[in-house]
Amino acid sequence: MKNILIIEDDLSLAKGIIIALKNIDFNFIHSSDLSSARTYIKTIDFNLIILDINLPDGNGLYFLKELRRNSSVPVIILTANDLETDIVTGLELGADDYITKPFSLMILRARVNARLRNAMNKPVDPILINNFSFSFSKMEFYKNNIPIELSKTEQKLLHILIKNRGHILTRSQLVDNIWTDGAEYVNENALSVTVKRLRDKLEDNPSVPVYIKTIYGIGYSWAVI
């Protein structure tokens, strides 16, 4: 099921868009202002956002700029602002497409499907989990929008845990994937030390971890999916 957020203050237009895009695999959330949109984004993982610019409580472009600080979700701007400078600004701020009103619902449907196909072929970056934002390509890590400094070894450990979240990884699997520099011997305490350091940086209470769980006698798991 793909979640699509429509941020549009014209209720009849929003309903028309939902009818035009009706698909058994789409779940639509409609927001008529930016305030409620921000609330939805905190609790729902969206696959696509359709965004108007002129909204009752603010400018959609400012919202887009804010969104792009920690999310790469595809965004299609749908607006009456049809000047060339408007279009260029929207695309430069991170919109994936820009459609001006009035528009063809068939074209909108085709562009939505195209953006969703493209997104399926791209790795998710940053990865958003609760109050965390992890961008491994940019080596940028945030908790509650506050930057976290991670060593290369801590990044490797976090990456493999995140890629396999919900699954148990043995100590030997983690060691083999983290220390790949050809060293014949890795002190068995090195993994425990790295796990402790990572917990200290990520967990609210490192002594009672919520995310990086120890599976006694086996290894570790990122427990929150």
C-alpha positions, 0 to 999 in steps of 0.5 A, spaced: 500 500 500 502 506 497 501 512 502 500 519 498 499 525 501 495 531 498 496 538 500 491 542 497 486 547 500 481 546 495 476 540 497 473 539 491 479 539 487 482 534 492 476 530 491 477 530 484 485 528 484 483 522 489 478 519 484 482 520 478 488 517 482 484 511 485 487 505 485 487 499 490 494 500 492 493 507 494 491 510 500 490 517 500 491 522 506 488 529 504 491 536 508 488 542 507 493 546 510 501 545 512 500 545 519 496 538 519 501 536 513 506 536 518 503 532 523 501 527 518 508 526 516 511 525 523 506 519 523 506 516 516 511 514 511 509 517 505 511 514 498 509 521 494 506 528 496 502 532 491 503 539 494 500 546 492 503 552 493 498 557 496 495 555 502 492 558 508 497 558 513 503 558 509 507 558 502 508 550 500 515 552 497 517 554 504 514 547 506 518 543 501 525 547 503 523 544 510 521 537 508 528 536 504 532 537 510 531 530 512 526 527 507 527 525 499 520 523 498 517 524 491 514 531 491 509 533 485 507 541 486 500 542 483 499 550 483 496 556 479 503 559 479 505 558 472 511 563 471 517 560 469 521 563 475 516 559 479 517 553 476 524 554 476 524 555 483 520 549 485 524 544 482 531 548 485 528 547 492 527 539 490 520 538 487 520 532 482 515 535 478 511 541 477 504 541 474 500 548 473 493 549 473 488 547 470 491 541 468 489 534 465 487 529 470 490 523 465 497 527 465 497 527 473 495 520 473 501 518 468 506 523 472 504 520 479 505 513 476 512 515 473 514 518 480 512 512 484 516 507 479 522 512 479 522 512 487 522 504 487 528 504 484 532 508 488 535 507 495 531 510 501 536 516 503 535 518 508 532 513 512 527 515 517 525 511 523 521 515 529 526 521 531 532 519 527 534 521 520 540 517 517 543 519 510 549 514 509 550 517 502 552 524 505 554 521 512 549 525 516 545 522 522 540 526 526 536 525 532 531 530 534 534 534 528 540 534 532 546 532 528 550 526 531 557 524 530 559 517 528 566 514 527 566 510 520 566 504 524 560 506 528 557 508 521 558 501 518 555 498 524 549 502 524 548 501 516 548 493 517 543 493 523 538 498 519 539 494 513 537 488 517 532 491 522 528 486 525 533 480 524 538 478 528 545 478 526 550 474 529 557 477 532 561 473 527 556 476 521 557 483 524 565 483 525 566 480 518 562 486 515 565 491 519 572 490 519 573 489 512 580 491 511 583 484 511 586 484 518 587 477 520 585 478 527 580 482 530 579 483 538 572 480 540 571 486 545 572 491 539 564 489 537 562 490 544 565 497 545 563 499 538 555 497 540 556 501 547 559 507 543 553 507 538 548 506 544 551 512 548 549 516 542 543 513 539 539 511 545 535 515 550 537 510 556 543 506 553 543 501 559 536 499 557 536 500 549 530 500 545 533 500 538 540 496 539 538 490 542 543 484 545 540 477 543 544 474 548 549 468 546 548 470 539 549 477 537 545 484 536 538 486 532 535 493 530 529 492 534 524 497 531 522 497 524 
